[in-house]
Amino acid sequence: MAMKIDADLCVSCGACEEACDINHAISQSDTAYAIDAAKCDECASAGGDQKCVPTCGVDAIVKG
């Protein structure tokens, strides 16, 4: 299952996109950042700890 970004909470700071440096699953959409579920493996390929979640100061990233 992939992570997702709650667009209502996202402030478009870009920290999550920078943190997603392995799968590059996060990109800017029209109003907020979004996670491509086909690319997101919840950082399993990086050891299993989500890299994007701790970078989000508004807790907009949740399990999808």
HELIX and SHEET records of a PDB file:
HELIX    1   1 ALA A   15  ALA A   19  1                                   5    
HELIX    2   2 ALA A   44  ALA A   46  5                                   3    
HELIX    3   3 VAL A   53  THR A   55  5                                   3    
SHEET    1   A 2 MET A   3  ILE A   5  0                                        
SHEET    2   A 2 ILE A  61  LYS A  63 -1                                        
SHEET    1   B 2 ILE A  26  GLN A  28  0                                        
SHEET    2   B 2 TYR A  33  ILE A  35 -1                                        
END                                                                             
